Amino acid sequence: MIIPRTESFPVEAAPRRRSRIRRFFQILLVTGVLAFLLDLLAGTWLIAPRQKHFPIPVGIDYTVEPVTFPSESGATVQGWLIPAANARAVVILMHGVHADRTTMLERVPFLHAAGYTLLLFDFQAHGETVGKHITFGYLESRDATAAVAFARQKFPDAKIGVLGVSMGGAAALLAQPPLPVAAMIVESAYPTIEQAIDDRLVVRLGPWGKYGARLLTWQLRPRLGFGVEDLCPIRSVANITVPKFFMAGDKDRNTTLAESQALFAAAAEPKQLWIVPGAGHVDLHHFARAEYEQRVLAFLREHLGGA
């Protein structure tokens, strides 16, 4: 009689497979928790105030007056007023995120020499202006409104223009109602906060950065009380009918050229756009000083007049 041969399998094979599956899901869970915690830490760092104290500039040929004014952001805004003799116009300079008014000082000499009174200030949670959280233009737009109101009260007969860089430009565009100014210059402003975060994470983390962006944007409402829909300059720009001068670098990876062109396309007339060859997300005045000054002064003289 032939006894059929039976295959034998190790009894421990199935438990071993189950163990490997358990380890896989444990690693996946730990990785997810770590990513979540890192994202929370990143969000905390991004919105943390950037407070800094600094003295009034010295060794200069213009007068700097410390000023303060209240804002509906909840802050008492700290700033500098630089008056020009016989000025008929005021230009308000608005800095970018994680910066302060000192980053706008390089623009002062050529604007002051052209006869413009200048107002520089720190947004809430920046520089010497106290605030709980940086909000990437949401509360800062209220500071922009307060700065214009301060300038209007102090110089009731003067025309007012604003020049905002990156977040400063976004804050100027986000102000509700639109800023009551005669002209607006916007440098390297983001169209939506989602695109701004996407771009920056992709620069640092590659294509995987976009997944991290979703983890950051969900934190806005529970932590700051507003959502991504509240940080969309590309929506509000269609309602701003004063003359606007947009600037962007064609090598900018934090706000891509396509995004800057989309923001410009959405803007109401009158408007103009200068694409700065070779510039990234940098200080465009420092990058292309001579042409920058020529273009800015031509725009301001057309819409604000000169000294």
Secondary structure by P-SEA (a helix, b strand, c coil): cccbbbbbcccaaaaaaaaaaaaaaaaaaaaaaaaaaaaaaaaaaaaccbbbbbcccccccbbbbbbbbbbcccccccbbbbbcccccbbbbbbbcccccccccccccaaaaaabbbbbbbbcccccccccccccccaaaaaaaaaaaaaaaaacccbbbbbbbccaaaaaaaaccccccccbbbbccccccaaaaaaaaaaaccccaaaaaaaaaaaacccccccccccccccccccccccbbbbbbbcccccccaaaaaaaaaaccccbbbbbbcccccccccccccaaaaaaaaaaaaaccccc
